[in-house]
Amino acid sequence: MSNASDAGAKVADGGYAVRVVSSIAEFDRDEWNSLSGAAKVSEAPYNPFVSFDFLSILEESGCAVRKTGWQGHHLRLEASDRTFLGAVPCYAKSHSQGEYVFDHGWADAFERAGGRYYPKLQCAVPFTPATGPRLLTVQGPEASHSKATLATALRSVAEGVGVSSAHVTFGQPDEIEILESAGFLRRTDRQFHFLNEGFSSYDDFLATLASRKRKALKKERREALAADISIDWLTGRDLTEAVWDDFFAFYMDTGGRKWGRPYLNRKFFSLVGERMADDVLLVMARRGGRYIAGAINFIGSDTLYGRNWGCIEDHPFLHFEVCYHQAIDFAIERKLKVVEAGAQGEHKLARGYRPVATQSAHYIVHPGLRRAVAEYLHREMQEIAQVSEYLEDHGPFRRE
């Protein structure tokens, strides 16, 4: 595979140029903040994961770098006069870890047939299964055309640098349609989100559930805190290094047992606390004068994004309380529209989270592999639609 410097400038249609750069640091903060959704001053809903700070912290901390299999291969779109028009956060990947849209089976099948699946291009926010913009464009009348240009450019870069494929994961629906028009294959998956229907309190939300479910959740919340456990919400100046020390211990203990090797390091959390403290909510559980468990959430303009959880003491239902119930409480208090609680987890359904479709797009260079993947995705999409319909019908909500 050619590296970023070898890729150089690639001319797109209409005289636009797309350059490939190896680091978010090669963008200027002000120009990145002009991208739709990447800054709080944007007219589009702010998504903290595509902010300049979050993406640069992943690189600066050493979490998403060549050594960990995430070599920056970001696309930069410019007009013929070098005016900045858009970008795609993209990485050359030597594995499929930390993505949450699984293609291990595709890689195994292709390599058994004599192909080479890695490296591939991954347009994503590393380690973050949250829907958000991926074809980032400067707001204005050229935005739609710029997105289409970026989609075509991503395909051209994949073909030009010798990778097997390019993947855009957890993209927004309008972007997925643009990518399909550029020859990408659509893939649908499922998450569970809490949808705030203008609730004024948690009890207001509970009133939408069937009686038996309401009683079960009230009992669950009582039992979660029965061992003299209290809950703190920490954000902004509350996020001291001592707090991060506690949370990182939880993250490493639970993450090490669950994944074997957690993706994020201690420096990452310090930098987040330094640069993004107002975008973070730590839900921390305290017992006996010390913190024993916690969950990190990121705050968008209308969405709370649940990310990582950890604990050093096991208590019944505490995970559900810290990760799901407290997130609902916070969203209702802050009048946020959605809680995205991360990947997978049918257990979230019983706690008032609804099945919601997530989407990705995949460009497969090899024609034979492309045909096989297209057939697989067709079957998978039908299965997911059937299961989602079943889950919605068997949710905890009252029947009108």
N, C-alpha and C positions, 0 to 999 in steps of 0.2 A: 504493500500500500504506500502511495506517495504521502509524504507528510504535508503539514499545512503550508509550509513555505514553498514546497514544490507545486502545490495547487495554484498558487499565485492568484491573479485576477482572472475571473471568468466572466465573459461578456454575456449578458442576458438580452432578452428581446427589448427592442425600443432604445437601445444604447445604454441600458443600465449595466452596471458591473457588480458582480458578487465576488467578494474576496473572502478567503478562509483564514481565520486567525486562531492562534493556539490558546489564547487566554482572554477572559472577560476584562482583564486589566488593560487590554489593548483598545478597549472602548473608553470613551470619555464618559464620566458619570452623568454630566448634564445631557449629553445626547442620548444615553441609555434611558434616562428619566423622561425623555420625550416620547418613548414608546408606549403604546396603549396598554394600560393595566400595570405598568411596571413602576409607577410612582403614585403617591397619594394625590398629587395635583392633577392627575389624568382624569378625563371625563369618564373613562371606562372604570369598572370596579377594580380596586387595587388588589393585586394578587402578590403577597409577600414573597412567594417562591420564585417569581421571575424578576424580582427587584435586583438592582445592581449589587446591593449589599449581600443578599443571600447567595447569589451565584458566585460572587467574588470570594466570600467567606469559605465556600466549599473548596475553592482552589487554594486560597491562601493557607488554610488549615492543613492542607495535604490530604483531604478526604477524597476529592475528585480530581486526580492528577494522573499522569501516565503511569506512575508506580502502582497505583491501585486499579489500573485498567480503565481509567476515564481520561483519555487524552483529549484536551480541548480541540475542537474542530468547528468552531463557531462561524456561521455565515454572516457576512456584513454586506448589506445592499446599499449601493450608492447610485445617484444619478450621474449622468455624463460629466457634470461639473463638480463631482465629488460630494454633493449634498447627501447627507445621511438620510436614508429612507426606511431602514428596517434591519432586523437581525433574527437569527435562529440560534438558540442555545443548543449546541450539538457536540457530541463526543464520539471519538473513535474508540470502540469497545473491543476488548480482547476476551470478554466473557459475557454472561447474561445475568450477573448478580446485581441486586439493588435496583431492579426495574419494575417489578410487580406486574408486568405483562409478560407471560412466560412463553419463550420460544425455544426452550431447551430441546424439545422434540424435533423441531425443524432442523436445529443444528446437528443433532445426532443422525437424523435420516440423511441429510445432505453429505455429511462426512463419511457415513457408511457407504454412500454411493460414489465416493471418490472426490467429492467437492471440498472446498475450504470455506466454512461459514464465517470464521473470525479472521480478520477484524470486520466489524460492521459499524454503521453509523447509527447513533441513538440521539434523536432529538427529544430531550426530556429534561426534567429537573432531577438530578441524581438523588436516589434514596427517598423519593417523595411521590407517592401515589395519589396526587391531588390534581384534579382537572384545572386547566388554566391555559392561557394563550401560549402558543408555541411559534407561530409565524408572527413575530412582533413587528409592528409597523408604526411609523410616526403618524399621528392622527391628522386627518385631512382628506381632501378629495381623492388623493392618489392611494389611499390605504388599501382598497380592494384590489387594485391592480398590483400593488406591491406584494400583497399576500400571494397572489397567483404567481408572480415572478419568483418569490422565494420557494414556493412549492416546486416549480419547474427546476429551479437552480439546485435544490436539494437532490432531486433525481439525477441531474447532470453531474453533480459532484460525486455521487455514489458510483455512477458509471465511469467517471474519469479517474478516480483514485484507486480503483481496483478492489472495492469491498463487495461482499456478497449481497448487501441489502442496506436499506435505510428505514428507520422505524421512528414514527412520531407517536409518542404514548401520552395518554390522558390529555388529548387535545380537545378543543372546543368544537361543538358540532359544525359551525360554519367553516372552520378550518379543515375539518375532515372532508367536507364536501369539496372544497377546493383541491385538496390532495387527491381525492378520487379522480377528479377531472384531469389531474396530472399523471394518472396511471398508478396510483397507490391502491392497495387493497384495504377495505375497511374491516376493522375487528371490533366486536362489541363484547363488553364484560359487564360486571355488576358490582356495585358497592351499596352500602347502606348509609343513608343520610337522614338527619333530622330536619324536617321542614317546619319552620316557625310560621304558623298561620295567624300571626298577630296576637299570640298568647300574652296575657298580662302577668301570669305566674305559672309555676310548675303545676299547681292544682288545676289551673285553667287548661293546661295541656292534658292532664290526667282525665279530665272530664270527657275527652274525645275517645277514651279507651273503654273497652268492655269492662263491666263491673269486676269480674274475676281478675282481669289483668291489672286493674287499678290497685286492688288489694294486694296482689302479688308484688308489685313494684314498691308500694309503701312498706311492706314487710321487708323486702330486700334492702331498701335504703336504711331502715332501722338496724337491721342485723349487720350491715356493713360497718356501722360506727359503734356497734355495741361494746367493743373492747376499749371504751373510753378514747376513741379516736376522733379528732377534730380535723377540719379541712381549712386550708388557707389558699386564697387566690393571690398569686404573686405576679406582678408585672411592673414594668418601668424601673424605678429606683429600688424596688424590693429585690431585684435580681442581683444579689451580691455574689462575690466569688465563693463565699461559704455555702450559699444556697446551691450554686452550680456544682460545688464539690459533692454535696449530698445527692443531687439529682444524678450526677454522672455515676456515682456508686450504684444507684438503682439501675440505671441504664446498662451498665456493664454486667451487673449480676444477672439481670433477667435476659438481656440481649445475648450474653455469652451462653446461657443455657438454651435459648431458643434458636439462635442462628449460628452459634459457634464462634463467629467473629463479628462483633458489632461494627457498623460502617462508619460511625462518627467518633471523633476523638475529643479529648478534653479541650483542646485549643478551639475547636469549632464552637463549643458552647460559650467560652469566654468571649469570642469575637461577636457572637450573636448578642450576648448581654451588653457588649460595648456599643454596638451599632444599630441593634434592632430591638432594644428592650421594650419599647412601646408596642411592638408587634407581637409580643410573646405573652402567653398566659401559662404559668406553671400552676397546676393544681397539685398541692402537696398535702399529704396525710401525716398528721402528727400524733404520736402516742408516747406517753412517759417522758415528755420534755424534749423529744427529738423527732425529726422527720423519718418516716419508715417507708414511704412510697410516694410516687409522683408521676405526673403525665405532662408532657410539653405540648402546647397548642400554639398555633400561629393565627393572628387576627388579621383578616382582610377587611375590606370596607363593608361587605355584607355577609361574610362567611367566617366561621371558626373552623380551623383545620386541625383536627387531632392527629398527633404524630406518634411520639414514642412514650412508652410506659415502662416503669421498673419498680421493684420493691425489694426490701431486705427482710420483710416479715410477711408471712402469708396469713390473710384473714378472709373468711368467707365473704364473697361479694364485693370486696374492696376494689378490685379491678373495675367492676361495673360502675361503682359509685364514682371513682376518680376519673375514669375515662369517658363515661357516657352520660350519667345523670348530672354530674357537675357541669359538663359541657352544655347540656340543655339549659340548666339554670343560668349560666353565663350568657348564652345566646338570647334567652328571653330578657334578661336584665339589660343587655346592651342593644336589644332590638335587631339582632343579626338574623338574616333570613334562613341561613342553612348552617348545619354542623356536618362537615365531612369527617367521618370517623376512621378514615384509612381503609386499607385493603381488606377484602374478604369479611367473614364473620356473620353467619346467619343468626348467631346469638344476639346480635344487635336488634333484630326484628322485634323480639319480645320487649325491648326497651324503648319502643316508639320510633325506631329508625326504619325508613322505607327503602325498598329496593329501587335503585336508580341506575340507569345505564351509563357506563363510561365507554369512551371510544378511543381507538388508536388507528393509525394508518401505516401500511407497510409496503415498501417498494422492494421487490425481489428482482435482482438483476438476471439470474439464470432462468431461462424460459421454463425448463422442466420443473425446477423447484417452485417457480411462481404458480404453475398450474396445480401442483400438489397442494400448496398452501391455500390457494383460492378454493379448492374443493373442501379442504378441512374447515376453512372459515365459514363456508356456507352451512355446513352441518352444525358447527359450533354455535352460530348465531341463532339457528332454530331452537337448539337445546336451551340456550340461555333465555330466550324469549318465553319458552314454555315454563321454565322454572321460575322466572320472575313473575309471571302471571299467577302461578300457584302461590308463591310467597305473598303477593299482594292480597290475594283472596283469603289467605289464612293468617293475616296480620292481627295485631291486638286491638284494632280499632272497632268502635261500635258500628253496627249495621244500622243504617238509616231506614 
